Amino acid sequence: MANQKNKARRNDELLKAVGVNIRCYRKQKNLSMEQLAVLTNMELKQIYNYEYGKVNIDISMLSVIAEALGIEANLLLIVKSS
């Protein structure tokens, strides 16, 4: 049971890190969430959920977002230590 909690915690940390990275690169490009939603052909709520780590992001969506931001997708997966 403790092992499942640790896995869930690591997953939550990764989702939050990906969200922080999306938000950071989006702001560096001076894009609003709405603009990123249009560029990626996604709903605004979907962008919001990704940025705030509320839902899992699949690899194809990660790639679409990275392309819209003009970066390599692997940059969105970097977990920075606090």
DOSE-171112 format. One line per field, with one value per residue (C-alpha): residue in one letter; x, y, z. Coordinates in Angstrom, 2 decimals, decimal comma, always signed. Each point is the difference from the previous one (the first is absolute). Example, Ala and Ser with C-alpha at 12.3 -4.5 7.8 and 13.67 -1.06 7.14 Angstrom:
2
resn (a / s)
xx (+12,30 / +1,37)
yy (-4,50 / +3,44)
zz (+7,80 / -0,66)
REM end
This chain:
82
resn (m / a / n / q / k / n / k / a / r / r / n / d / e / l / l / k / a / v / g / v / n / i / r / c / y / r / k / q / k / n / l / s / m / e / q / l / a / v / l / t / n / m / e / l / k / q / i / y / n / y / e / y / g / k / v / n / i / d / i / s / m / l / s / v / i / a / e / a / l / g / i / e / a / n / l / l / l / i / v / k / s / s)
xx (+0,00 / +2,82 / +1,63 / -3,19 / -0,09 / +3,62 / -0,75 / -3,05 / +2,06 / +2,72 / -2,65 / -1,56 / +3,43 / +0,67 / -3,40 / +0,57 / +3,54 / -1,25 / -2,70 / +2,48 / +2,23 / -2,87 / -1,02 / +3,60 / +0,68 / -3,44 / +0,72 / +3,48 / -1,74 / -2,46 / -2,94 / -3,21 / -1,62 / -2,63 / +2,63 / +1,72 / -3,37 / -0,57 / +3,54 / -0,41 / -3,66 / -0,87 / -2,63 / +1,06 / -1,03 / +2,35 / +2,96 / -1,00 / -0,19 / +3,43 / +1,61 / -1,38 / +0,81 / -3,64 / +0,03 / +2,48 / +1,42 / +0,68 / +3,13 / -1,73 / -1,54 / +3,36 / +1,52 / -2,72 / +0,48 / +3,79 / -0,28 / -2,33 / +2,50 / +2,91 / +1,90 / +1,00 / -2,55 / +2,62 / +0,38 / -3,53 / +0,93 / +2,81 / -0,73 / +1,85 / +0,92 / -1,43)
yy (+0,00 / +2,45 / -0,77 / +1,02 / +3,27 / +0,73 / -0,67 / +2,26 / +2,73 / -0,23 / +0,14 / +3,10 / +1,64 / -0,73 / +1,33 / +3,18 / +0,39 / -0,43 / +2,57 / +2,49 / -0,51 / +0,53 / +3,18 / +1,27 / -0,52 / +1,38 / +3,18 / +0,28 / +0,04 / +2,63 / -2,27 / -0,15 / -3,32 / +0,89 / +0,59 / -3,29 / -1,76 / +1,42 / -0,91 / -3,57 / -0,40 / -0,87 / +1,27 / +2,70 / -2,25 / -2,70 / +2,42 / +1,14 / -3,59 / -0,80 / +3,13 / -0,69 / -3,74 / -0,99 / -2,66 / -2,34 / +1,22 / -2,54 / +0,10 / +1,19 / +3,00 / +0,76 / +0,05 / +2,29 / +2,48 / -0,07 / +0,65 / +2,95 / +1,38 / -0,53 / -2,33 / -3,64 / -2,10 / -1,36 / +3,48 / -0,28 / -3,16 / +1,48 / -0,17 / +2,76 / -0,65 / +2,45)
zz (+0,00 / +0,86 / -3,35 / -1,84 / +1,95 / -0,94 / -3,68 / +0,16 / +1,68 / -2,67 / -2,72 / +1,59 / +0,22 / -3,67 / -1,09 / +1,98 / -1,40 / -3,58 / +0,69 / +1,44 / -3,04 / -2,45 / +1,82 / +0,14 / -3,71 / -0,91 / +1,95 / -1,55 / -3,39 / +1,30 / -0,72 / +1,98 / +0,78 / -2,58 / -2,68 / +0,79 / -0,18 / -3,49 / -1,15 / +1,23 / -1,02 / +3,61 / +2,37 / +2,46 / +2,90 / -1,29 / +0,00 / +3,49 / +1,27 / -1,45 / +1,46 / +3,45 / -0,05 / +0,31 / -2,74 / -1,63 / -3,27 / -2,70 / -2,10 / -3,16 / +1,82 / +1,59 / -3,47 / -1,39 / +2,85 / -0,35 / -3,74 / +0,60 / +2,51 / -2,39 / +2,34 / +0,23 / +1,87 / +2,42 / +1,50 / +1,36 / +1,92 / +2,06 / +3,72 / +1,79 / +3,60 / +2,50)
REM end
